[in-house]
Amino acid sequence: MTISPTLAAVIGAAPIPRTEVTKKVWEYIKKHNLQDAENKRNINADDKLKAVFGGKKQVSMFEMTKLISGHLS
């Protein structure tokens, strides 16, 4: 998959399979402690992820997958 510049700021710009994209985004979320403490299904976005998530401060895991796919081609 080819990665958009916005998503590349989070996981790097090298083309990788879709499954690896999701893994790398989760690595970033865990590294920066962005999983919501009360509801683990929600992701609290920092500035880089907020750009990927279309400006949303918080998204669910399921919504996150949909939003990320818009940054792949």
C-alpha beads as a LAMMPS data file, in Angstrom:
LAMMPS data file: protein, C-alpha beads

73 atoms
72 bonds

1 atom types
1 bond types

-500.0 500.0 xlo xhi
-500.0 500.0 ylo yhi
-500.0 500.0 zlo zhi

Masses

1 110.0

Atoms # bond

1 1 1 0.000 0.000 0.000
2 1 1 1.091 3.559 -0.673
3 1 1 0.740 5.758 2.411
4 1 1 -0.456 9.380 2.438
5 1 1 1.931 12.048 3.800
6 1 1 -0.418 12.559 6.778
7 1 1 -0.289 8.893 7.802
8 1 1 3.439 8.723 6.959
9 1 1 4.068 11.187 9.810
10 1 1 2.808 8.457 12.167
11 1 1 4.132 5.197 10.683
12 1 1 6.731 6.149 8.065
13 1 1 6.490 6.535 4.303
14 1 1 7.670 3.124 3.050
15 1 1 5.020 1.116 1.152
16 1 1 3.819 -1.787 3.333
17 1 1 0.905 -4.276 3.361
18 1 1 -2.416 -3.138 4.856
19 1 1 -2.025 -5.546 7.804
20 1 1 1.295 -3.934 8.711
21 1 1 -0.253 -0.462 8.571
22 1 1 -2.705 -1.402 11.322
23 1 1 0.063 -2.988 13.416
24 1 1 2.252 0.117 13.124
25 1 1 -0.607 2.440 14.079
26 1 1 -1.273 0.300 17.174
27 1 1 2.444 0.387 18.057
28 1 1 2.289 4.187 17.870
29 1 1 -0.875 4.305 20.012
30 1 1 0.653 2.077 22.702
31 1 1 4.036 3.830 22.637
32 1 1 2.370 7.207 23.217
33 1 1 -0.266 5.871 25.657
34 1 1 -3.203 7.077 23.544
35 1 1 -5.692 4.338 24.397
36 1 1 -8.493 5.730 26.580
37 1 1 -8.072 4.589 30.200
38 1 1 -11.812 4.213 30.895
39 1 1 -12.878 2.698 27.576
40 1 1 -10.057 0.748 25.928
41 1 1 -11.982 0.652 22.622
42 1 1 -11.428 4.391 22.153
43 1 1 -8.278 6.103 20.925
44 1 1 -7.403 9.615 22.127
45 1 1 -5.645 11.346 19.235
46 1 1 -2.492 13.425 19.570
47 1 1 -1.772 16.073 16.904
48 1 1 -0.412 13.571 14.360
49 1 1 -3.296 11.130 14.742
50 1 1 -5.857 13.930 14.810
51 1 1 -4.744 14.797 11.254
52 1 1 -5.209 11.157 10.220
53 1 1 -8.619 11.007 11.951
54 1 1 -9.973 14.063 10.135
55 1 1 -9.618 16.393 13.123
56 1 1 -11.420 14.136 15.629
57 1 1 -10.015 14.080 19.174
58 1 1 -11.288 10.563 19.890
59 1 1 -12.343 7.628 17.708
60 1 1 -13.316 4.016 18.321
61 1 1 -11.088 1.152 17.154
62 1 1 -13.570 0.336 14.400
63 1 1 -13.835 3.922 13.178
64 1 1 -10.037 4.182 13.251
65 1 1 -9.680 1.369 10.699
66 1 1 -12.112 3.090 8.341
67 1 1 -10.355 6.451 8.686
68 1 1 -6.905 4.934 8.092
69 1 1 -8.055 3.220 4.883
70 1 1 -8.688 6.667 3.404
71 1 1 -4.947 7.330 3.670
72 1 1 -3.954 4.220 1.685
73 1 1 -3.826 3.623 -2.025

Bonds

1 1 1 2
2 1 2 3
3 1 3 4
4 1 4 5
5 1 5 6
6 1 6 7
7 1 7 8
8 1 8 9
9 1 9 10
10 1 10 11
11 1 11 12
12 1 12 13
13 1 13 14
14 1 14 15
15 1 15 16
16 1 16 17
17 1 17 18
18 1 18 19
19 1 19 20
20 1 20 21
21 1 21 22
22 1 22 23
23 1 23 24
24 1 24 25
25 1 25 26
26 1 26 27
27 1 27 28
28 1 28 29
29 1 29 30
30 1 30 31
31 1 31 32
32 1 32 33
33 1 33 34
34 1 34 35
35 1 35 36
36 1 36 37
37 1 37 38
38 1 38 39
39 1 39 40
40 1 40 41
41 1 41 42
42 1 42 43
43 1 43 44
44 1 44 45
45 1 45 46
46 1 46 47
47 1 47 48
48 1 48 49
49 1 49 50
50 1 50 51
51 1 51 52
52 1 52 53
53 1 53 54
54 1 54 55
55 1 55 56
56 1 56 57
57 1 57 58
58 1 58 59
59 1 59 60
60 1 60 61
61 1 61 62
62 1 62 63
63 1 63 64
64 1 64 65
65 1 65 66
66 1 66 67
67 1 67 68
68 1 68 69
69 1 69 70
70 1 70 71
71 1 71 72
72 1 72 73
